[in-house]
Amino acid sequence: MPKRIAPFALLLASGLSLAASEPIPDPAAVYPDNYAVLLENDCVRVMDFRLRRGDTEALHKHPAHVLYVLQGFEIEFTFPDGSRGRRVAKAGDVLFSDPVTHSPINQGATDAHGILIELKNPDACPRPQ
């Protein structure tokens, strides 16, 4: 009978360590000047988001979310694999994003400002009667 290798054993054999992998932080906890929680329940978290011109944030994650842009921006994102992306938006834009882990830097001429609505648990959302 072939032996089954436990996932933990595979992790150790690959040279990785559970202690070496640090949890990816919640941006509202790490950057309270950039994220003001306006509403939070089991369904959504709504935040007033700002990233000042020239500022950056370390790697963090968001669940799927919608951003209503109040002040246009040009932000470059670095992703965990080292790849980069750029997003340019203007006031009034509404943007959707799948869950993402990234590190942004505001490279535009203005502060980025928007209302960020993170989607948490669709089953917890009230349903129309």
N, CA, C and O atoms as a DFTB+ gen file, in Angstrom:
516 C
 N C O
     1  1       0.840      -1.170       0.000
     2  2       0.000       0.000       0.000
     3  2       0.891       1.241       0.000
     4  3       1.782       1.341       0.844
     5  1       0.681       2.202      -0.927
     6  2       1.543       3.383      -0.962
     7  2       1.294       4.273       0.252
     8  3       0.177       4.395       0.753
     9  1       2.382       4.885       0.698
    10  2       2.268       5.819       1.818
    11  2       1.725       7.151       1.328
    12  3       2.058       7.611       0.236
    13  1       0.883       7.763       2.156
    14  2       0.377       9.100       1.839
    15  2       1.228      10.097       2.617
    16  3       1.513       9.892       3.797
    17  1       1.625      11.156       1.964
    18  2       2.422      12.191       2.613
    19  2       1.474      13.300       3.044
    20  3       0.720      13.841       2.236
    21  1       1.523      13.622       4.307
    22  2       0.666      14.678       4.843
    23  2       1.065      16.021       4.243
    24  3       2.245      16.242       3.970
    25  1       0.102      16.925       4.032
    26  2       0.425      18.244       3.469
    27  2       1.493      18.980       4.271
    28  3       2.325      19.673       3.686
    29  1       1.488      18.845       5.602
    30  2       2.490      19.520       6.426
    31  2       3.884      19.004       6.087
    32  3       4.839      19.779       6.031
    33  1       4.002      17.701       5.863
    34  2       5.302      17.120       5.505
    35  2       5.774      17.677       4.164
    36  3       6.962      17.949       3.989
    37  1       4.863      17.847       3.229
    38  2       5.240      18.429       1.941
    39  2       5.731      19.860       2.120
    40  3       6.685      20.284       1.468
    41  1       5.082      20.590       2.994
    42  2       5.486      21.960       3.262
    43  2       6.907      21.999       3.818
    44  3       7.724      22.808       3.377
    45  1       7.204      21.134       4.778
    46  2       8.550      21.083       5.354
    47  2       9.568      20.634       4.316
    48  3      10.671      21.177       4.246
    49  1       9.201      19.651       3.518
    50  2      10.128      19.131       2.510
    51  2      10.451      20.184       1.460
    52  3      11.530      20.158       0.867
    53  1       9.535      21.098       1.227
    54  2       9.778      22.114       0.204
    55  2      10.697      23.219       0.706
    56  3      11.074      24.109      -0.056
    57  1      11.062      23.164       1.996
    58  2      11.964      24.168       2.537
    59  2      11.226      25.378       3.083
    60  3      11.857      26.341       3.519
    61  1       9.921      25.344       3.067
    62  2       9.136      26.453       3.597
    63  2       8.823      26.198       5.049
    64  3       8.872      25.061       5.516
    65  1       8.506      27.237       5.750
    66  2       8.166      27.107       7.154
    67  2       6.900      27.886       7.436
    68  3       6.710      28.982       6.907
    69  1       6.037      27.334       8.261
    70  2       4.819      28.042       8.613
    71  2       5.153      29.333       9.347
    72  3       4.456      30.333       9.172
    73  1       6.199      29.337      10.161
    74  2       6.574      30.530      10.909
    75  2       7.068      31.633       9.984
    76  3       6.931      32.814      10.305
    77  1       7.640      31.266       8.842
    78  2       8.187      32.256       7.925
    79  2       7.093      32.978       7.161
    80  3       7.314      34.085       6.670
    81  1       5.929      32.379       7.052
    82  2       4.864      33.035       6.310
    83  2       4.042      33.877       7.275
    84  3       3.270      33.359       8.082
    85  1       4.226      35.166       7.172
    86  2       3.510      36.072       8.049
    87  2       2.131      36.338       7.464
    88  3       1.963      36.367       6.245
    89  1       1.142      36.533       8.334
    90  2      -0.188      36.829       7.824
    91  2      -0.199      38.173       7.099
    92  3       0.505      39.106       7.485
    93  1      -0.999      38.256       6.055
    94  2      -1.116      39.497       5.293
    95  2      -2.106      40.391       6.043
    96  3      -3.228      39.968       6.321
    97  1      -1.704      41.616       6.371
    98  2      -2.528      42.439       7.258
    99  2      -3.778      43.025       6.608
   100  3      -3.895      43.133       5.388
   101  1      -4.699      43.395       7.485
   102  2      -5.898      44.131       7.126
   103  2      -5.498      45.602       7.029
   104  3      -4.965      46.146       7.996
   105  1      -5.734      46.259       5.902
   106  2      -5.258      47.631       5.748
   107  2      -5.882      48.620       6.741
   108  3      -5.225      49.584       7.135
   109  1      -7.122      48.403       7.147
   110  2      -7.759      49.332       8.095
   111  2      -7.054      49.317       9.441
   112  3      -7.005      50.339      10.125
   113  1      -6.513      48.179       9.825
   114  2      -5.790      48.072      11.094
   115  2      -4.396      48.677      10.997
   116  3      -3.914      49.290      11.949
   117  1      -3.753      48.508       9.857
   118  2      -2.372      48.953       9.684
   119  2      -2.278      50.427       9.275
   120  3      -1.306      51.104       9.612
   121  1      -3.279      50.919       8.554
   122  2      -3.262      52.293       8.034
   123  2      -4.522      53.052       8.447
   124  3      -5.347      53.387       7.597
   125  1      -4.677      53.326       9.751
   126  2      -5.903      54.004      10.198
   127  2      -6.068      55.416       9.630
   128  3      -7.188      55.924       9.582
   129  1      -4.986      56.055       9.202
   130  2      -5.108      57.378       8.577
   131  2      -5.628      57.284       7.144
   132  3      -6.096      58.274       6.583
   133  1      -5.544      56.093       6.558
   134  2      -5.965      55.908       5.164
   135  2      -7.345      55.269       5.029
   136  3      -8.001      55.427       3.999
   137  1      -7.789      54.555       6.052
   138  2      -9.057      53.819       5.996
   139  2      -9.886      54.136       7.234
   140  3      -9.503      53.768       8.344
   141  1     -11.006      54.809       7.058
   142  2     -11.939      55.074       8.157
   143  2     -13.158      54.190       7.939
   144  3     -13.865      54.331       6.941
   145  1     -13.401      53.283       8.870
   146  2     -14.550      52.381       8.734
   147  2     -15.816      53.169       9.039
   148  3     -15.974      53.720      10.128
   149  1     -16.717      53.214       8.056
   150  2     -17.982      53.935       8.193
   151  2     -19.116      53.011       8.632
   152  3     -20.024      53.427       9.353
   153  1     -19.056      51.756       8.190
   154  2     -20.081      50.766       8.504
   155  2     -19.451      49.395       8.368
   156  3     -18.704      49.134       7.424
   157  1     -19.756      48.518       9.316
   158  2     -19.295      47.136       9.185
   159  2     -20.343      46.222       9.797
   160  3     -20.842      46.446      10.900
   161  1     -20.654      45.181       9.032
   162  2     -21.540      44.133       9.528
   163  2     -21.089      42.817       8.898
   164  3     -20.015      42.761       8.299
   165  1     -21.884      41.768       9.023
   166  2     -21.483      40.467       8.476
   167  2     -21.473      40.438       6.955
   168  3     -20.885      39.539       6.354
   169  1     -22.114      41.407       6.335
   170  2     -22.266      41.423       4.879
   171  2     -21.193      42.265       4.179
   172  3     -20.607      41.830       3.187
   173  1     -20.939      43.476       4.700
   174  2     -20.026      44.418       4.046
   175  2     -19.211      45.188       5.076
   176  3     -19.547      45.234       6.259
   177  1     -18.133      45.790       4.590
   178  2     -17.413      46.807       5.354
   179  2     -17.259      47.990       4.404
   180  3     -16.723      47.846       3.305
   181  1     -17.732      49.155       4.832
   182  2     -17.674      50.373       4.027
   183  2     -16.643      51.299       4.663
   184  3     -16.703      51.596       5.856
   185  1     -15.702      51.746       3.846
   186  2     -14.625      52.592       4.363
   187  2     -14.420      53.828       3.502
   188  3     -14.568      53.788       2.281
   189  1     -14.075      54.927       4.163
   190  2     -13.607      56.125       3.488
   191  2     -12.109      55.902       3.298
   192  3     -11.361      55.807       4.271
   193  1     -11.677      55.820       2.047
   194  2     -10.294      55.475       1.717
   195  2      -9.568      56.691       1.164
   196  3     -10.107      57.428       0.339
   197  1      -8.340      56.894       1.627
   198  2      -7.465      57.938       1.086
   199  2      -6.041      57.400       0.972
   200  3      -5.554      56.689       1.850
   201  1      -5.397      57.753      -0.121
   202  2      -3.961      57.488      -0.261
   203  2      -3.352      58.777      -0.801
   204  3      -3.549      59.136      -1.962
   205  1      -2.616      59.460       0.054
   206  2      -2.075      60.757      -0.311
   207  2      -1.035      60.634      -1.429
   208  3      -0.372      59.609      -1.587
   209  1      -0.922      61.701      -2.182
   210  2       0.011      61.755      -3.309
   211  2       1.408      61.374      -2.832
   212  3       1.916      61.949      -1.869
   213  1       2.026      60.410      -3.501
   214  2       3.372      59.961      -3.162
   215  2       3.435      58.895      -2.083
   216  3       4.487      58.287      -1.883
   217  1       2.324      58.650      -1.376
   218  2       2.324      57.652      -0.302
   219  2       2.225      56.234      -0.853
   220  3       1.763      56.005      -1.971
   221  1       2.673      55.298      -0.031
   222  2       2.607      53.884      -0.377
   223  2       2.110      53.097       0.828
   224  3       2.165      53.578       1.960
   225  1       1.634      51.907       0.583
   226  2       1.233      50.984       1.641
   227  2       1.916      49.653       1.367
   228  3       2.080      49.256       0.213
   229  1       2.316      48.962       2.436
   230  2       2.922      47.641       2.296
   231  2       1.857      46.642       1.830
   232  3       0.666      46.950       1.788
   233  1       2.310      45.471       1.490
   234  2       1.435      44.411       1.014
   235  2       0.295      44.169       2.003
   236  3       0.526      43.976       3.197
   237  1      -0.930      44.180       1.495
   238  2      -2.126      43.908       2.294
   239  2      -3.183      43.319       1.372
   240  3      -2.986      43.248       0.159
   241  1      -4.314      42.894       1.953
   242  2      -5.320      42.238       1.123
   243  2      -6.702      42.850       1.332
   244  3      -7.005      43.440       2.369
   245  1      -7.522      42.680       0.299
   246  2      -8.927      43.074       0.320
   247  2      -9.751      41.918      -0.224
   248  3      -9.307      41.232      -1.145
   249  1     -10.945      41.683       0.325
   250  2     -11.862      40.749      -0.331
   251  2     -12.403      41.440      -1.600
   252  3     -12.027      42.575      -1.891
   253  1     -13.264      40.773      -2.338
   254  2     -13.907      41.418      -3.488
   255  2     -14.502      42.737      -3.005
   256  3     -15.024      42.819      -1.894
   257  1     -14.420      43.770      -3.846
   258  2     -14.887      45.085      -3.400
   259  2     -15.277      45.986      -4.562
   260  3     -14.948      45.741      -5.722
   261  1     -15.996      47.042      -4.191
   262  2     -16.389      48.098      -5.120
   263  2     -15.814      49.395      -4.569
   264  3     -15.855      49.634      -3.362
   265  1     -15.274      50.238      -5.458
   266  2     -14.748      51.538      -5.059
   267  2     -15.479      52.618      -5.838
   268  3     -15.491      52.608      -7.069
   269  1     -16.093      53.557      -5.110
   270  2     -16.667      54.756      -5.734
   271  2     -15.622      55.855      -5.572
   272  3     -15.284      56.235      -4.452
   273  1     -15.114      56.362      -6.690
   274  2     -14.001      57.308      -6.688
   275  2     -14.520      58.733      -6.459
   276  3     -15.334      59.242      -7.230
   277  1     -14.036      59.362      -5.389
   278  2     -14.387      60.754      -5.087
   279  2     -13.357      61.724      -5.652
   280  3     -13.710      62.818      -6.093
   281  1     -12.089      61.330      -5.643
   282  2     -10.998      62.138      -6.198
   283  2     -10.171      61.228      -7.098
   284  3      -9.682      60.188      -6.658
   285  1     -10.019      61.620      -8.349
   286  2      -9.294      60.797      -9.311
   287  2      -7.885      60.476      -8.848
   288  3      -7.328      61.154      -7.984
   289  1      -7.315      59.424      -9.441
   290  2      -5.986      58.995      -9.004
   291  2      -5.267      58.225     -10.093
   292  3      -5.852      57.806     -11.092
   293  1      -3.973      58.054      -9.859
   294  2      -3.119      57.179     -10.659
   295  2      -2.286      56.389      -9.657
   296  3      -1.378      56.931      -9.028
   297  1      -2.602      55.108      -9.513
   298  2      -1.945      54.258      -8.524
   299  2      -1.274      53.087      -9.221
   300  3      -1.859      52.445     -10.094
   301  1      -0.037      52.820      -8.820
   302  2       0.652      51.621      -9.298
   303  2       0.602      50.580      -8.180
   304  3       0.863      50.883      -7.016
   305  1       0.265      49.355      -8.560
   306  2       0.153      48.257      -7.607
   307  2       1.262      47.250      -7.862
   308  3       1.570      46.936      -9.012
   309  1       1.860      46.746      -6.794
   310  2       2.790      45.629      -6.876
   311  2       2.102      44.444      -6.219
   312  3       1.541      44.566      -5.130
   313  1       2.148      43.289      -6.890
   314  2       1.478      42.086      -6.428
   315  2       2.500      41.118      -5.824
   316  3       3.701      41.271      -6.047
   317  1       2.032      40.123      -5.061
   318  2       2.963      39.214      -4.365
   319  2       4.000      38.548      -5.270
   320  3       5.105      38.245      -4.819
   321  1       3.662      38.318      -6.533
   322  2       4.608      37.661      -7.438
   323  2       5.606      38.644      -8.060
   324  3       6.444      38.256      -8.874
   325  1       5.507      39.934      -7.663
   326  2       6.420      40.944      -8.189
   327  2       5.893      41.679      -9.409
   328  3       6.468      42.688      -9.818
   329  1       4.813      41.190      -9.992
   330  2       4.251      41.880     -11.156
   331  2       3.623      43.200     -10.711
   332  3       3.339      43.406      -9.531
   333  1       3.417      44.081     -11.677
   334  2       2.870      45.402     -11.391
   335  2       1.685      45.693     -12.293
   336  3       1.554      45.149     -13.390
   337  1       0.838      46.559     -11.798
   338  2      -0.299      47.028     -12.576
   339  2      -0.550      48.482     -12.237
   340  3      -0.107      48.970     -11.198
   341  1      -1.255      49.168     -13.108
   342  2      -1.542      50.589     -12.899
   343  2      -3.035      50.802     -13.100
   344  3      -3.647      50.233     -14.004
   345  1      -3.602      51.632     -12.238
   346  2      -5.010      51.982     -12.394
   347  2      -5.120      53.504     -12.357
   348  3      -4.617      54.164     -11.448
   349  1      -5.794      54.037     -13.375
   350  2      -6.075      55.468     -13.450
   351  2      -7.586      55.605     -13.397
   352  3      -8.304      54.936     -14.140
   353  1      -8.068      56.475     -12.515
   354  2      -9.509      56.657     -12.371
   355  2      -9.811      58.137     -12.205
   356  3      -8.957      58.921     -11.792
   357  1     -11.036      58.502     -12.534
   358  2     -11.468      59.887     -12.344
   359  2     -12.645      59.918     -11.380
   360  3     -13.310      58.905     -11.167
   361  1     -12.896      61.076     -10.805
   362  2     -14.008      61.229      -9.869
   363  2     -15.301      60.754     -10.540
   364  3     -15.572      61.078     -11.696
   365  1     -16.082      59.988      -9.797
   366  2     -17.344      59.457     -10.319
   367  2     -17.244      58.044     -10.856
   368  3     -18.265      57.388     -11.064
   369  1     -16.012      57.558     -11.088
   370  2     -15.853      56.173     -11.562
   371  2     -16.297      55.209     -10.459
   372  3     -16.150      55.487      -9.269
   373  1     -16.839      54.080     -10.884
   374  2     -17.184      52.991      -9.975
   375  2     -16.405      51.779     -10.458
   376  3     -16.570      51.346     -11.598
   377  1     -15.550      51.225      -9.591
   378  2     -14.641      50.150      -9.969
   379  2     -14.940      48.905      -9.151
   380  3     -15.217      48.997      -7.955
   381  1     -14.885      47.738      -9.793
   382  2     -15.037      46.465      -9.094
   383  2     -13.701      45.744      -9.123
   384  3     -12.962      45.829     -10.104
   385  1     -13.392      45.027      -8.036
   386  2     -12.186      44.206      -7.991
   387  2     -12.501      42.874      -7.328
   388  3     -13.214      42.819      -6.326
   389  1     -11.968      41.813      -7.894
   390  2     -11.979      40.510      -7.229
   391  2     -11.069      40.612      -6.005
   392  3     -10.358      41.606      -5.857
   393  1     -11.072      39.611      -5.129
   394  2     -10.139      39.647      -3.991
   395  2      -8.714      39.894      -4.484
   396  3      -8.306      39.371      -5.521
   397  1      -7.972      40.688      -3.738
   398  2      -6.642      41.071      -4.201
   399  2      -5.700      41.260      -3.014
   400  3      -6.103      41.689      -1.933
   401  1      -4.441      40.926      -3.251
   402  2      -3.351      41.240      -2.336
   403  2      -2.398      42.125      -3.127
   404  3      -1.955      41.747      -4.211
   405  1      -2.082      43.297      -2.595
   406  2      -1.260      44.245      -3.340
   407  2      -0.584      45.255      -2.415
   408  3      -0.900      45.358      -1.230
   409  1       0.354      45.993      -3.001
   410  2       1.010      47.119      -2.343
   411  2       0.885      48.306      -3.291
   412  3       1.492      48.301      -4.362
   413  1       0.098      49.338      -2.913
   414  2      -0.090      50.477      -3.816
   415  2       0.875      51.629      -3.532
   416  3       1.368      51.793      -2.416
   417  1       1.128      52.415      -4.573
   418  2       1.806      53.699      -4.426
   419  2       1.049      54.706      -5.287
   420  3       0.784      54.458      -6.464
   421  1       0.705      55.840      -4.687
   422  2      -0.022      56.873      -5.426
   423  2       0.991      57.690      -6.221
   424  3       1.760      58.464      -5.650
   425  1       0.988      57.514      -7.531
   426  2       1.931      58.201      -8.400
   427  2       1.305      59.389      -9.113
   428  3       1.943      60.021      -9.955
   429  1       0.058      59.692      -8.777
   430  2      -0.636      60.790      -9.442
   431  2      -0.321      62.145      -8.837
   432  3       0.481      62.266      -7.910
   433  1      -0.968      63.151      -9.381
   434  2      -0.768      64.527      -8.940
   435  2      -1.708      64.909      -7.801
   436  3      -1.595      66.004      -7.248
   437  1      -2.634      64.020      -7.444
   438  2      -3.619      64.318      -6.397
   439  2      -3.687      63.178      -5.392
   440  3      -3.205      62.075      -5.652
   441  1      -4.287      63.453      -4.251
   442  2      -4.587      62.399      -3.291
   443  2      -5.691      61.528      -3.877
   444  3      -6.619      62.032      -4.508
   445  1      -5.587      60.221      -3.666
   446  2      -6.673      59.302      -4.052
   447  2      -7.703      59.323      -2.931
   448  3      -7.347      59.330      -1.753
   449  1      -8.980      59.333      -3.299
   450  2     -10.036      59.352      -2.287
   451  2     -11.258      58.651      -2.852
   452  3     -11.672      58.905      -3.983
   453  1     -11.833      57.759      -2.042
   454  2     -13.021      57.054      -2.493
   455  2     -13.726      56.359      -1.353
   456  3     -13.238      56.319      -0.224
   457  1     -14.876      55.816      -1.667
   458  2     -15.632      55.001      -0.728
   459  2     -15.452      53.554      -1.170
   460  3     -15.859      53.168      -2.266
   461  1     -14.837      52.762      -0.299
   462  2     -14.494      51.370      -0.576
   463  2     -15.499      50.463       0.129
   464  3     -15.655      50.525       1.348
   465  1     -16.173      49.626      -0.643
   466  2     -17.164      48.705      -0.089
   467  2     -16.650      47.290      -0.283
   468  3     -16.675      46.753      -1.390
   469  1     -16.181      46.692       0.811
   470  2     -15.681      45.320       0.757
   471  2     -16.846      44.360       0.976
   472  3     -17.654      44.538       1.887
   473  1     -16.916      43.343       0.126
   474  2     -17.989      42.347       0.177
   475  2     -17.497      41.184       1.021
   476  3     -16.507      40.538       0.678
   477  1     -18.184      40.916       2.125
   478  2     -17.683      39.927       3.074
   479  2     -18.341      38.558       2.911
   480  3     -17.687      37.607       2.484
   481  1     -19.608      38.451       3.241
   482  2     -20.291      37.159       3.239
   483  2     -21.665      37.321       2.600
   484  3     -22.595      37.788       3.258
   485  1     -21.810      36.945       1.329
   486  2     -23.092      37.147       0.645
   487  2     -24.264      36.458       1.344
   488  3     -25.396      36.937       1.265
   489  1     -24.009      35.350       2.023
   490  2     -25.102      34.647       2.715
   491  2     -25.618      35.424       3.913
   492  3     -26.728      35.173       4.382
   493  1     -24.817      36.378       4.422
   494  2     -25.226      37.165       5.581
   495  2     -26.043      38.395       5.185
   496  3     -26.614      39.070       6.042
   497  1     -26.095      38.680       3.895
   498  2     -26.791      39.885       3.443
   499  2     -28.306      39.693       3.500
   500  3     -28.819      38.625       3.165
   501  1     -29.018      40.747       3.932
   502  2     -30.484      40.644       3.970
   503  2     -31.057      40.437       2.582
   504  3     -30.546      40.984       1.605
   505  1     -32.078      39.676       2.498
   506  2     -32.757      39.404       1.223
   507  2     -34.097      40.128       1.215
   508  3     -34.784      40.175       2.236
   509  1     -34.471      40.692       0.070
   510  2     -35.783      41.342      -0.014
   511  2     -36.890      40.307       0.261
   512  3     -36.795      39.149      -0.146
   513  1     -37.911      40.747       0.942
   514  2     -39.047      39.854       1.266
   515  2     -40.040      39.812       0.139
   516  3     -41.052      39.118       0.234
